[in-house]
Amino acid sequence: MPAVPPTPARTLVRAQLANSVGDGVFLVTSALYFTGPVGLSPGQVGLGLTLGWAVGVLVGVPAGQLADRWGARRTAVLLAAGTGASVAAFLAVGRPTTFVLVACLYAACQTGLAAARQAALAHLVEPARRTEVRARLQAVANGGLALGAALGGLALAAQTAAAYRLVLGLDVVAFGVAAALLARLPQAGPTAGPVVAGPRLAVLRDRPYALLTALNAVMMLYLPLLSLVLPLWVARRTAAPAWLAAAVLALNTVAVLLWQVRVARGVTGPDGAVRALRRAGLLMVGACAVLATSSAATGPWLAAAVLLLGAAAQVAAEMAHGAGAWQLSFDLAPDGRHGQYQGFFGTGVPLARMLGPVLLTTLVVDGGPAGWLAFGALYAAAAWAMGPTTRWAQRSRVAAESARAAGRAVPVP
């Protein structure tokens, strides 16, 4: 991989790595820790995490607004520390009600941290390089998740309460390191650029940007595809060995680590972003069509080959989608409001984590091959709709700038 650009991009990358190692540990161990040593039922854990991510959806915009007004660096440091504190609080959880409260704090800090980090990137990195740097963050995030998952695997092998608490303690330390690294960033916020006059939460009145965010949230529903849906599909619907799901996840991680930055470099401006998103739609349709046929493949090795081919098309769609969506999220947000706009755009992640598992398991695992095709069609429709919505957003931005220059009231898009 090419050398990481100088600070502050390098600082953001290092903080993302620490953050992602902690996330990897938590993702691998949390469910078994809560249902094992803590003694919660799977339903209680699922309900708590669902409510937590619902709170996360609501927190993104206020957290971004705080980053715009108070400073992205200080907000990011506070929320990284808050995430570490919430993981530490999980270690003291013993009752379902306490678990729900801590899960809400955890999801709120995680979502807010993502918004503040995006705001810092927008303030501190020149526009022409924002998508490339964001791609580096994604690539490093995948590497950190893999490392964290490996550390969490040690606890899964030991299967003792002490081992679970030890690796979750490493999660706390990882977010402490992330907070310390983020504190090294230059000030980013009120002193780094003008704050545009207007309503405090202007993004909520920006209808084309809101539609872009909704369409991106639909495309983000792929998030539980590899971690939840594909393992169930492999085990219940195909002749492939069960371990293939882990191989597919490893393929995805390595592909993003190696090629996400290269894919992002080819995406510049809104027009390039729209082309990337349409390409993502076509690739996802192809991936879903191939994965749908895996249930009919006879023999474990033929089924495995079909699944790997579908997974390759899926990760290509994922990388094209990421590059296109990041470019639009930056290009169509007004200067001085990147925090609240990035916070709003980022709500697709907690929404996908909250709704994706139920929707996709019902659609694909229960629905069979037709479910794969239905998801591919939904994804492609959202990708295609990004084009006219982007043109609407561009026209609205031009009209607003013209009205502002002429001293007229800025029209509501």
C-alpha positions in Angstrom: 0.0 0.0 0.0 1.3 3.5 -0.8 2.8 5.6 2.1 0.1 7.2 4.2 -0.1 11.0 3.6 1.4 13.3 6.3 -0.5 14.6 9.3 -3.4 15.1 10.0 -4.4 12.3 7.6 -1.8 10.0 9.2 -3.1 10.8 12.6 -6.7 10.0 11.6 -5.5 6.7 10.1 -3.7 5.7 13.3 -6.7 6.6 15.4 -8.9 4.6 13.1 -6.7 1.6 13.4 -6.9 1.7 17.2 -10.6 2.3 17.1 -11.1 -0.7 14.7 -9.0 -3.1 16.8 -11.4 -2.4 19.7 -14.4 -2.8 17.4 -13.1 -6.2 16.2 -12.7 -7.5 19.7 -16.2 -6.4 20.7 -17.9 -7.8 17.5 -16.4 -11.2 18.0 -16.8 -11.6 21.8 -19.7 -9.5 23.0 -22.6 -11.8 22.1 -21.1 -14.8 23.8 -19.9 -12.8 26.8 -23.4 -11.3 27.4 -25.2 -14.6 27.0 -22.5 -16.6 28.9 -20.8 -15.0 31.9 -23.3 -12.1 32.2 -26.3 -14.5 31.9 -28.6 -12.5 29.5 -30.8 -14.3 27.0 -30.2 -13.9 23.3 -33.5 -12.0 23.0 -32.4 -9.5 25.7 -29.1 -8.9 24.0 -30.8 -8.4 20.6 -33.3 -6.0 22.0 -30.7 -4.0 23.9 -28.4 -3.6 20.8 -31.4 -2.8 18.6 -32.5 0.0 21.0 -28.9 1.1 21.2 -28.5 1.6 17.5 -31.9 3.3 17.4 -30.4 5.9 19.7 -27.4 6.0 17.5 -29.5 7.0 14.6 -30.8 10.0 16.6 -27.4 11.1 17.8 -25.5 11.5 14.5 -26.8 15.0 13.6 -26.5 16.6 17.1 -23.0 15.1 17.4 -22.1 16.6 14.0 -23.6 19.9 15.0 -21.5 19.8 18.2 -18.4 19.2 16.1 -19.2 22.2 13.9 -19.7 24.5 16.9 -17.4 23.2 19.5 -14.6 21.7 17.3 -14.3 18.4 15.6 -11.1 17.4 17.5 -12.5 18.0 20.9 -15.8 16.3 20.1 -14.0 13.3 18.6 -11.7 13.0 21.7 -14.7 13.2 24.0 -16.7 10.5 22.1 -13.7 8.1 21.7 -13.2 8.3 25.5 -16.9 7.9 26.0 -16.9 4.7 23.8 -14.1 3.3 25.9 -16.0 4.2 29.1 -19.2 2.5 27.8 -17.2 -0.8 27.1 -15.8 -0.6 30.6 -19.4 -0.2 31.9 -20.4 -3.4 30.0 -18.0 -5.3 32.2 -20.1 -4.3 35.2 -23.5 -5.1 33.6 -25.6 -7.7 35.4 -29.2 -6.9 34.6 -31.1 -6.4 31.4 -32.1 -2.8 32.1 -28.5 -1.8 32.8 -27.4 -3.6 29.6 -29.9 -1.5 27.6 -28.7 1.8 29.1 -25.1 1.0 28.5 -25.9 -0.3 24.9 -27.5 3.1 24.2 -24.5 5.0 25.5 -22.1 2.8 23.5 -24.1 3.2 20.2 -24.5 7.0 20.8 -20.8 7.4 21.3 -19.9 5.2 18.4 -22.2 7.1 16.0 -21.2 10.5 17.3 -17.5 9.6 17.0 -18.0 8.6 13.3 -19.6 12.0 12.6 -16.9 14.0 14.5 -14.1 12.1 12.7 -15.7 12.8 9.3 -16.0 16.5 10.2 -12.4 16.6 11.2 -11.4 15.0 7.9 -13.5 17.5 6.0 -12.0 20.4 7.9 -8.4 19.3 7.8 -8.0 17.6 4.4 -8.2 19.5 1.1 -11.3 18.6 -0.9 -9.5 16.9 -3.7 -8.1 14.3 -1.3 -11.0 13.7 1.1 -12.4 10.6 -0.6 -8.9 9.0 -0.9 -8.2 9.6 2.8 -11.6 8.3 3.7 -10.8 5.2 1.7 -7.6 4.8 3.6 -9.6 4.9 6.8 -11.9 2.2 5.5 -8.9 0.0 4.5 -7.2 0.4 7.8 -10.6 -0.2 9.6 -10.8 -3.6 7.9 -7.3 -4.5 8.9 -8.0 -3.4 12.5 -11.2 -5.4 12.6 -9.3 -8.5 11.5 -6.6 -8.0 14.2 -9.3 -7.3 16.9 -11.2 -10.4 15.8 -8.0 -12.5 16.1 -7.5 -11.2 19.6 -11.2 -11.9 20.4 -10.7 -15.4 19.1 -8.3 -16.1 21.9 -11.2 -15.5 24.4 -13.5 -17.7 22.3 -10.9 -20.5 22.5 -10.6 -20.2 26.3 -14.3 -19.7 26.9 -13.8 -18.3 30.4 -15.2 -15.2 32.0 -11.7 -14.0 32.8 -10.6 -14.3 29.1 -13.7 -12.4 27.9 -13.1 -9.6 30.4 -9.4 -9.4 29.5 -10.0 -8.9 25.8 -12.9 -6.4 26.4 -10.4 -4.6 28.7 -8.2 -4.4 25.6 -11.1 -2.8 23.8 -11.2 -0.1 26.5 -7.5 0.5 26.0 -7.9 0.7 22.2 -10.4 3.5 22.5 -8.2 5.3 25.0 -5.4 5.1 22.5 -7.7 6.4 19.8 -8.7 9.4 22.0 -5.1 10.2 22.7 -4.2 10.1 19.0 -7.2 12.3 18.0 -6.1 14.8 20.6 -3.0 15.4 18.5 -5.0 16.7 15.5 -5.0 20.4 14.8 -8.1 22.3 16.0 -10.9 21.6 13.5 -14.2 23.4 13.8 -15.2 27.0 14.5 -11.6 28.2 14.1 -10.8 26.2 11.0 -13.5 27.7 8.8 -16.7 29.8 8.7 -19.9 28.4 9.9 -22.7 29.1 7.4 -25.5 31.2 8.6 -29.0 29.7 8.8 -31.0 27.2 10.8 -29.0 25.2 13.5 -29.9 21.9 12.0 -30.1 22.9 8.3 -29.4 19.4 7.1 -32.9 18.3 8.2 -34.4 20.9 5.8 -32.1 19.9 2.9 -34.5 17.5 1.1 -32.2 16.3 -1.7 -29.4 15.5 0.8 -32.0 13.8 3.0 -33.0 11.6 0.0 -29.4 10.8 -0.8 -28.9 9.8 2.8 -32.0 7.5 2.7 -30.9 5.9 -0.6 -27.4 5.3 0.9 -29.0 3.7 3.9 -30.8 1.3 1.6 -27.5 0.4 0.0 -25.9 0.0 3.5 -28.2 -2.8 4.2 -25.5 -5.1 2.9 -23.6 -4.7 6.2 -24.8 -7.9 7.9 -24.5 -9.9 4.6 -21.2 -11.5 5.3 -21.2 -11.6 9.1 -24.8 -13.0 9.6 -26.7 -13.8 6.4 -24.0 -15.7 4.4 -23.0 -18.0 7.3 -26.6 -19.0 7.7 -27.1 -19.4 3.9 -24.0 -21.6 3.6 -25.0 -23.8 6.5 -28.7 -24.2 5.6 -29.0 -23.8 1.8 -25.7 -25.0 0.2 -23.5 -28.1 0.1 -20.4 -25.9 0.9 -18.4 -26.5 4.1 -19.4 -24.3 7.0 -15.9 -22.8 7.3 -16.3 -21.2 3.9 -18.2 -18.3 5.5 -15.1 -17.4 7.4 -13.0 -17.6 4.2 -15.4 -15.3 2.4 -15.1 -12.7 5.3 -11.3 -13.0 5.0 -11.5 -12.4 1.3 -13.6 -9.3 1.8 -11.2 -7.9 4.4 -8.1 -8.5 2.3 -9.7 -7.0 -0.8 -10.8 -3.8 0.9 -7.4 -3.5 2.5 -5.6 -3.8 -0.8 -7.9 -2.1 -3.3 -10.2 0.3 -1.6 -7.8 3.2 -2.0 -7.2 2.4 -5.6 -10.9 2.3 -6.3 -11.4 5.6 -4.6 -8.7 7.4 -6.5 -10.7 6.9 -9.7 -13.7 8.7 -8.3 -13.7 12.5 -8.5 -16.6 15.0 -8.4 -20.3 14.2 -8.2 -20.4 12.8 -11.8 -17.7 10.3 -11.0 -19.4 9.4 -7.8 -22.7 8.7 -9.6 -20.9 6.5 -12.1 -19.3 4.5 -9.3 -22.6 4.0 -7.5 -24.3 2.8 -10.7 -21.3 0.4 -11.2 -21.9 -0.8 -7.6 -25.5 -1.5 -8.4 -24.7 -3.6 -11.4 -22.0 -5.5 -9.5 -24.4 -6.2 -6.6 -27.1 -7.6 -9.0 -24.4 -9.9 -10.4 -23.2 -10.9 -7.0 -26.8 -11.7 -5.8 -27.6 -13.7 -9.0 -24.4 -15.8 -8.5 -25.0 -16.4 -4.8 -28.6 -17.3 -5.5 -27.4 -20.2 -7.7 -25.1 -21.6 -5.0 -28.0 -23.5 -3.5 -28.3 -25.5 -6.7 -24.6 -26.3 -7.0 -23.9 -30.0 -6.5 -21.0 -31.0 -4.3 -19.1 -28.9 -1.8 -16.3 -27.7 -4.0 -18.6 -26.5 -6.8 -20.8 -24.7 -4.2 -17.7 -23.2 -2.7 -16.5 -21.9 -6.1 -19.8 -20.3 -6.8 -19.9 -18.6 -3.4 -16.4 -17.2 -3.8 -17.3 -15.8 -7.2 -20.4 -14.1 -5.8 -18.4 -12.8 -2.8 -15.8 -11.3 -5.2 -18.5 -9.4 -7.1 -20.0 -8.3 -3.7 -16.8 -6.8 -2.4 -16.2 -5.0 -5.8 -19.7 -3.5 -5.4 -18.9 -2.6 -1.7 -15.8 -0.7 -2.7 -17.4 1.2 -5.6 -20.3 2.1 -3.3 -18.0 3.4 -0.6 -16.0 5.6 -2.9 -19.1 7.1 -4.6 -21.0 7.7 -1.4 -18.1 9.3 0.4 -17.5 11.6 -2.6 -21.2 12.8 -2.6 -21.3 13.2 1.2 -18.4 15.6 1.0 -19.2 17.4 -2.3 -22.8 18.2 -1.5 -22.3 19.4 2.1 -21.8 23.2 2.5 -18.6 24.4 4.1 -19.0 25.1 7.8 -21.6 22.4 8.2 -19.7 19.2 7.5 -20.2 17.9 11.0 -24.0 17.9 10.9 -24.1 16.8 7.3 -21.7 13.9 7.8 -23.5 13.0 11.0 -26.8 12.8 9.1 -25.3 10.9 6.1 -23.7 8.4 8.5 -27.0 7.4 10.0 -27.2 4.7 7.3 -24.7 2.6 9.4 -26.8 2.3 12.6 -29.9 2.0 10.6 -28.4 -0.9 8.6 -27.2 -2.5 11.9 -30.6 -2.1 13.4 -32.8 -3.2 10.4 -30.5 -5.2 8.2 -30.3 -8.5 10.2 -34.0 -9.0 10.4 -34.7 -7.8 6.9 -32.0 -9.8 5.1 -32.4 -13.0 7.1 -36.1 -13.0 6.3 -35.6 -12.0 2.7 -32.6 -14.3 1.8 -32.3 -17.1 4.4 -36.0 -17.7 4.5 -36.9 -16.6 1.0 -34.2 -18.6 -0.8 -32.8 -17.6 -4.3 -35.7 -15.2 -5.0 -34.7 -13.3 -1.9 -31.2 -12.8 -3.2 -32.6 -11.4 -6.5 -35.0 -9.2 -4.6 -32.2 -7.7 -2.5 -30.0 -7.1 -5.6 -32.9 -5.3 -7.3 -33.5 -3.1 -4.3 -29.8 -2.2 -4.1 -29.6 -1.5 -7.8 -32.7 0.7 -7.7 -31.3 2.8 -4.9 -27.9 3.1 -6.7 -29.7 4.3 -9.9 -31.8 6.8 -8.0 -28.6 8.4 -6.7 -28.0 10.1 -10.1 -31.2 12.2 -10.4 -31.1 12.9 -6.7 -27.5 14.2 -7.0 -28.5 16.5 -9.9 -31.4 17.8 -7.8 -29.0 18.5 -4.9 -26.6 20.3 -7.3 -29.4 22.5 -8.7 -30.6 23.3 -5.1 -27.0 24.3 -4.1 -26.6 26.6 -7.1 -30.0 28.2 -6.4 -29.1 28.7 -2.7 -25.7 30.3 -3.5 -27.3 32.6 -6.1 -29.9 33.7 -3.6 -27.3 34.3 -0.9 -25.2 36.3 -3.2 -28.2 38.5 -4.2 -29.2 39.0 -0.6 -32.5 37.1 -1.0 -34.0 34.5 1.3 -32.4 31.1 0.6 -35.0 28.8 -0.9 -35.8 25.5 0.8 -34.7 22.7 -1.6 
